[in-house]
């Protein structure tokens, strides 16, 4: 039994036990980040597909598919976006989305592997989202916005707790 534990310690390395609550939490956040990156990557493919299409027709078909009023606000927004979009803006949008997806994937990898840099990065990137999310929630309250804000607050607190606990473990006793 002791030999097996020693063997697992060598394989996983020191301080890397996948059964701890922190590991489960980190892996959950990693899956969430990877999913966000994957969704954005799929949307990027959709944006790239739009480059060679008539965006006015696409906006009109989207409005029909959503069964919205042809004279309504959403239809007008879609038509305005389509009329102001160019191949260049779509390429820039796709490039930005691709960079976002890559960053989220790297973060997910680091969190899955329990890397300290990924925890710091997750804490920083989550904290940067909080002010606009709070503004949007206060401006237009709703369950989806509240859920997003709550998820990010919990993620930030979890990462902060991990970093504080790690600092306590490594600091010399007074």
N, C-alpha and C positions, 0 to 999 in steps of 0.2 A: 504494500500500500504506500509506504513512504517512497519507494523507488518510483512508483507511478507518478506521485505528486512531484517528485524532483524532475522526472522526465517531462511532464507537462510544463513545469516552470521554465525549462530550457527551451521548449518549443515556443511558448508564448512570450517569454522574456519576463524580466522583473516588472512588477506592478501592472501586469496585463492579464487579469482574470476575466474572461468573458461573462462570468456569472454574477458579477457585481451589479448593483443597481445603477451605478454610474455608467457602466458599459452598456447596459440595456438602454439607458437614456440617450447616451451618445449615438448608439446605433439607430435609435428611433429618429433622432434629429437628422442623422446622416441619410436615412431613407427619405425623410421629408425633403431635405435639400436636393437629393438626387432626383426626386419626383418633380420638384419645381424646375430643375434644369432640363429634365426630359420633356416636360410640357412646353417649355419655351422653345426647345429645339424643334418640336413638332410644329409649333406655330411659325417658327422661322421658315420651315419648309413651305408652309402655306403662303407666307409673305413672298418668298422667292418665286412661287408658282404664279403670283399675281403680276409679276414684272412684265410678262408678255401678254397680258389680257387687258381688255377694255374695262377699266375700273368702274365706269358709270354703269355698265351692264352688270358687273359683279355686285355692286351696291344695290341695284334694282332687284336682282335675284335673291340677295340676302334679305331684303325687306319683305319680299314675297314669301320666302321660306319661313320667316319669323311671324308671318301673318300680322304685320303692323299696318297701321293706317298709311296709305301712300302719301297723304298730305301731313302726316304727323311729324313730331319733333325728331324721333329716331331716324326716320327716312331722310329728313333734311340733313341731319348730321352725317349720315352715311354718304349722301350725295355731295356734301361739301368736302368731306375727306377725300372722296374719289376725285373730285375736280382739282384739288390742290396737290394730289400725290403725283410724283414723278418717278421715273425709273431710279434716279439718283437717291431720292428720299427713301424709297423702298429698299435699296441696297444698303444705305446707312442704317436703316431700321433693322434689317436682317443681320448686319454685322454686329450691331449693338446687342441684339438678342443672342447671337452666337457667343459673344464674349461673356454675357451673363450666364449662359448655360455652361460654358467651360469653367467659369469661376465657381458656380454652384457645385459642379461635379468634383472639382479639386477639393472644395470644402467638405463635401460628402465623403470623399476618400480619406481625408485627414481625420475626420470625426470617427469614421468606421475603424480606423487604425489607432484611435485614441491619441492623436498627436496634439501636443500642447499648442502649437501654432494655429491649428484648426479651431481649437476652443477659443483662443483669443480672437481669431478672425470672425467666428460665429457671433461672439459677444459684440464685437464692434459693428458688424453689418446689421445685426438685429437692432442694436441701439440706434443706428442711423434711420431705421424705418419708423421708429416709434413716434417722433414728432409729427410727421405728415399723417400717420394713421390716426393719431389722437385728434388732429385737426379735422380730418375727414369724418371721424365718428361724431365729433361735436357739431359739425356743420350739418350732417345728415345722419342721424342715429339709425342704426339698423343691426339686426343680428349678424349678418355676414361681416360687417366692419368690426363689430364688437368681438366676434370670434377670432378674426385675424389679429386684432390688437391683443386679446388675451393670450393667444398662442405665442405671439412674439414676446410678450412680457414674461410668460412662463419659461420660454427658451432662454431669455436673457438672465433671469434669476437662476436657472439651472446652471448655465455656463459660469456665472459669477460665483455660485456656490462651489463649483468644481475648482475654480482658480483660487478661491480663498482657502479651501481645504488643502490644496496642493501647497500653497505658500506656508500654511501652518505646519505641514509635515516636514518641509525642507528647512524651516527656520530653526536656528539653534535655540535651546531652552535658555531662558533668562536667569 
